[in-house]
Amino acid sequence: MYKKKLYGIKFIIPALVLYTVLYIIPTIAGMVISLTDWNITRPEIHFIGLQNFVNIFTSRGGQYMASVGHTLEFTFITVILKTLIGLGLALLLNKGLKSRNMFRTIFFLPYALAPLIIGISFVSVLKPEGPFNAILATIGLEGLAHSWLTESATALGSTMAVEVWRMAGWNMMILLAGLQMIPEEYYEASAIDGAGKWKQFCKITLPFLRPSLMLVIVLNTIHGLRVFDIIYSLTGGGPGGLTEVINTLVFREFGMGRYGMANALNVVIFLITVIIALMMQRVLSGKESNE
């Protein structure tokens, strides 16, 4: 028995070593650095405790709190839209359409593209003289034309729209897999009992699809909180910081050599992610226990 346990441990050790070296140690190091005033412009490094975090959450750090707000807003709205659109596409392409495989591929393709490439492409699409405004003018809606990525009223919403367009197909594929695991016999039996499409959706589809929906919501939430590349390639955090999220601000702080504050911001987003993930886990486990 002892030899069998030792045999299993031998397989775990390499992964544990890699995880420790590549994740645990850098995470601890980042937390330690966040408690200093490390700045590349000064040769000395001083331990300042929680002062960086005080600066983030007080009026002295208005830009920092704004980035936290933008991150939460971006996450909340995109999670809802990506989940709903992904669910709609999954229901539409689950069965019945002859060309459903082709459409599945088309909707999934944006996710296969690099976010930086998508961002750079949409900068051209959404500029004032770009194709999107040209299409609006062609169909008589030139009054709706904007400089989508540089106007304060539309900048953050435009980045959300691009993110939803990129990720909806990925959500569709996960939910589609969940739909195809539902036994067809349940629908046939409910149809015999006189249940309509809406009742079948509420009583059969949603309950069976709940694990896939929860997976999609959790993964999208974590992804939204960690967003960087699509925002940076579209707006760089502008105009005037109106699309600045935590990770673009971390990148900016690192670029200016303020390593202490950059790591403090990293710790903040890490803690927010952990707290939200634990809350979601508690809610989901509570639902499962009630069932």
Secondary structure, DSSP 8 states (H G I E B T S, - for coil): -HHHHHHHHHHHHHHHHHHIIIIIHHHHHHHHHTTB---TT-S---B-TTHHHHHHTSGGGHHHHHHHHHHHHHHHHHHHHHHHHHHHHHHHTSSS-TTHHHHHHHHHHHHHS-HHHHHHHHHHHSSTTSHHHHHHHHTT-GGG---TTTSTTTHHHHHHHHHHHHHHHHHHHHHHHHHTTS-HHHHHHHHHTT--HHHHIIIIIHHHHHHHHHHHHHHHHHHHHT--HHHHHHTTT-STTTT--HHHHHHHHHHTT-HHHHHHHHHHHHHHHHHHHHHHHHHHHHHHHH-
